Amino acid sequence: MKIWSIVTPENEVEIEVSKKTLLYKQHYEWKLLTEHINNYFNVRNSTVEIYEDGIPLNKKDWKCFFIPFDVNIQLSKITASSPLKEIQNNITEQLTFSPLYDELQELWEQIDGELEFINQKLKKWRIQSKLNPIDKKAISQFINFQPTLDNKLSPLEVKELLINIILEGNMDKKTLIIVELPELFSTEKELQKFNSIIDQAIDRGYQFMFISNHKLFGIGNYLFKNKIVHSAMLEQIKQKVCNEVPFYCSEKLFEEAKNLFLRLVDNSISEEDLLQLSGNDFGVIITIIHVIMYNLDIDPIQVPQGLEPNLKKFISNLQ
């Protein structure tokens, strides 16, 4: 288990990361967070800082690719962090070796000369016009990609295409691939196939981060009552919680309470469902959950009817 602290001038956020990290459900906060992570790795003067278990992450050791939900746009508008950027650069390089490129340069200079007449008119404002050069950078901006006419790709197939392009390149650095909402317009069977591609890439050392409503995609980070919650965070406060409850809290009891709390956090059960559960340990488990929420500074759930008076009094003193 690893913790990433993503620090911006505005705030600091902690998430649990693994080879396959899940930011669960569609939340604007996740969108902002992944933009910050992508900026850290790909924007030269980024104000974002990332720490792994308290140690600064060296961005020079990493590559980061961001594959958004509207990924089709990335075929026609190539960003600096796009997997297609290297292919675009290679095409540009080949085109500039063509004799036609030299002819284009000469023609462009002639067209630039045609501006002389216009510049005579601009003299009264003490300005002149000039064409930008047709250099490699300019040529590359004219190169985009699209599916062949007989091969229309679904959003998930475009994501697969970009991931396969990444996997075909040299893995000379640690590589993080951020994927946004792969389940959009996808069937369960397609997602299973996509997930198998991801697992094969992970076996080769690649690391993934998903914004998704599907629990297929890794270790979960959840937003609950405006607070990020994950399993590693609960492990961090485990000893503190066990020391604060008014009874002996065994490993088994804490694990049961933790798992039940995470089910509440990820909406597997509602608060109403939770309060209607029963069992010999229900009272102490509910108390542990209250202490967990108290330590995480999360608004508590209701106290269930029939809870032992001593536990009820203990919980009320937490407020």
N, C-alpha and C positions, 0 to 999 in steps of 0.2 A: 504494500500500500504506500502510495506517495501523495503528498499534498502539494499542489501548486498554489502559490499566493500571487494573484494578479493585481498589481498596484498601479493605479492611475493617480493623477493630481486630485481627482475627486474622491476616490474611495479605494478600499482594498477588499478583494473577494478571494475566498479559499474554496478550491474544489478538490475532490479526490480523483486522481488520474491513474490510469493503467494502460496496458497496450490497447485497450478498447474502452474508452470513456464515454459515458452517456450523460448528456444534459437533458433530463427528461421533460417531455411536453413542450408545446410551443409557447415560449415566453419571450417577450421583448428583451428581458434581462439577459437571456442566453444569447440572443442576437448581438447585443452590445458586447458581451463578454468575448465571444468568438472573434468579433471585429478587433477588439483590443489584443487578443492573442496573435491574430494574423498580422496586425500592425507592428507588434513587437518584433516579429521575425522578418518582416518584409519592408518596413518603412525605416529609412536610414535614421531620421531624427525623431523617432517615436519617443513619446514621454512615458510609455508603459514600461513597467519592470515586472519580471517574473522570477519568483524564487521557488525552488524545489526543495521541500523539507528545510526551508530557511536559508538555502544556499543559492546565490544568484545563478540563473540559467545563462550559459554563454551562447548567445544567438549565433555565433560563428560556427558552432558545432552542429547547427540544425538547418534543415530545410522545412518550410511549412507551405502547404498547399490548401487553399480554401475552395471548396466546391459548393456553391450556394444552391438553394432550392430551384431558382430560375436559371439553371445551369446552361440552358440552350443559348442564352445571351453570350456566354463565354466562348462560344464557337465563333461568333462574329466580332466580339470585342475582347481582344486579348490583353489581359492585365499583366503586370510584371511578375505576379505570383502564379499565373496560369500554367498548368502542365504543358500547354501548347506553345508557350513562349519560346522554348528552346527550338521546337520544330519551326516556328515562324522565323527565328533568327537564322537557322540553317538554310531555309528557302531563300531568305534575303541574301545571304552570302553567295549562294549559287547564282542568283539572278545578277548580282553585281559583277560576276565574272563573264557575263555574256557580252559580246560585241554590241548588242543592241542597247545595253546600259550606257556604253560610251557615247553612242549616237544620241541617246536621250539626254545625256548631260549637255552635249553640244547644242541640241535643239532647245533645251531649257535656257541656255545662255542667250540664244538668239531671241527667244520670247522675252527674256528679261530686258534685252536691248530695246524691245518695242515699247517699253515703259517710258522711254526718254521723252516722247511727245507729251504724255500725261504729266510727267514731272515738271515740264515747263509751266503747266497750269497750276501746279502745286507750290511753285516757288513763292507766290505771294503769301502763303502761310508758313514759309520757311521749313517745309517738310518735303520728302521725296518717297516714292514707293519702290519696293524691291521685292522680287520673288524669293521665297525661302529656297534654299538649295535642295536638289533631289539627291539626298545622301541615303545611307543605309537605313537610318532611323525613319526617314520619310517613306522609303519604299516599304519597310516592314508594316507601317500603319495601313497600307493598302491590302495587306494579305490577311484574309480571314478564312474561316472554315465552315463547311456546312455538309450535312449528310448527302450522299449521292442520291440522285433522283429516284432510284428504285429502292432506297433503303432509309425510310423515315424512322428515326430513333425516338424511343420513348424517353421521358426525363431520367428514368433509372438507367436506361441503356447509355445515355450520354455520360452519366456519372461513372458507369462501368468503363466506358471508353477512356475517360480522363484518368481513372485510377490505373488502368492497364498501361497507359502511356507513361505514367509515373514509374510503374514497376519495371518497365522496359529500360529506363535510364539507369545510370550508375548510382549506386547507393553509397556515396562517399561521405555522407553525413547522416546523423539521426534524422529521421523524417516523420513529420506529423502531417496527417491528412485530415482536415476538418470537413465533414459532410453534413449538409443541412437538409433535414426532412426527406430521407430517401424513400419513405413510404408513400409520398404523393403520387397518385395515379399508378400505384403498383399493387399487384396481387400478393397474397401470402406466399405463393410458390415462387414468384419473382424475387421477393425479399429473401427467401431461404437461399436461393441461388446466389444472390448478391452477397449474402452473409458468408457463404462458403469462400467466395473470392477474397473477402476481407480476412477471414481466418487464415487462408493460405499466405496472404501478404504479411500478416502478423507473425507467422512462423518464420518468415524471412527477415524479421526485425523491424517492420514498419509499425507505426503507432497511429491510432485513429481516435478521433473525437466526433461524436454525433450529437446533433440536436434532433431529437426524435420522440415520437409518441409511442415507440415500439421498444419493449424491454429486451428485444433480441440483441440490441446493440450495446451491450456492455454493462460496466459498473455504473450504478446510478447516482447522479446528483439531482436533488429535487428542490423545488421552491415550495415552501410551506409557510403560510402566514408571513410572506415577505422575507423569509429567512432561508438561505441555502443550507440544506441538510444532506449529509451523506454518512455512510457507515464508518468511515475513518474518523470523522468528527465524534461519533458516539464512542468509539474505542478510546479516543483521547480523554474523554471525561468519565470513563468507566469507573476508575478507582475513586474519583471524587464523589460520584453518585452513590457508589456502594458504601462509602464512609458516611454519607449524609442521611441515608434512610434509617428509620428507627427499628431496624431488625437486621438479621444477618442476610446479606444479599450474596447468594452463591453465583458462580459462573453461569449455571443453568438458568437461574431466575433472571439474571441480567440479560442473557441472550434471548430469552422468551420475551421480555419487555422490549428489548431493542427491536426485535423482528416485528413485534406487534406495532410498535411506534412507526417503523418504516412502512408498514402496510397502510397506516393512517396517512403518512406523509405522501405516499405515491398514489393515494386514492383507491387502493385495493379494497379498503373498507372505509365507511364513513364514521364520523364521531358517534353518531347514533348507534351504528352497528357495534362499535367498540364497547359502548356503555351497556349493551345488552348481553355481552358475553358473560359466561359464568365459569366456575371451576374452583377447586380448592385454593389455588394461588391467585385468584383473580384480584383480590384486594391489594395484595402486596405488589403485583405486577402493575396495577393502575397507579399505585403510589410511586413506584420506580419511574413510570412514564411522566408523572407530575414533576419529579425531581429532575429528570432529563430536560423537560421543557423549561423548568426554572433556570437551570444552568445554561441553556441556550438562549435565554431571554425571549422565549416564545410565549404568547398568551396561552394560558392553560386551558385544557378541556374541562368540561363539567365534572363535578364529583358525582359518581353514580349513587343512586338510592341504595340503601342497605349496606353501605361501606361501614366497617367497624368504627365506632366512635373515636378511638385513639388515632386511627389512620386519618379519619376525617379532620380531626383537630390538627394533626401534623400538617396536612395539606393546606388547611386554611392559614396556618402560620407562615407558609411559604410566600403568600401574596405580599 
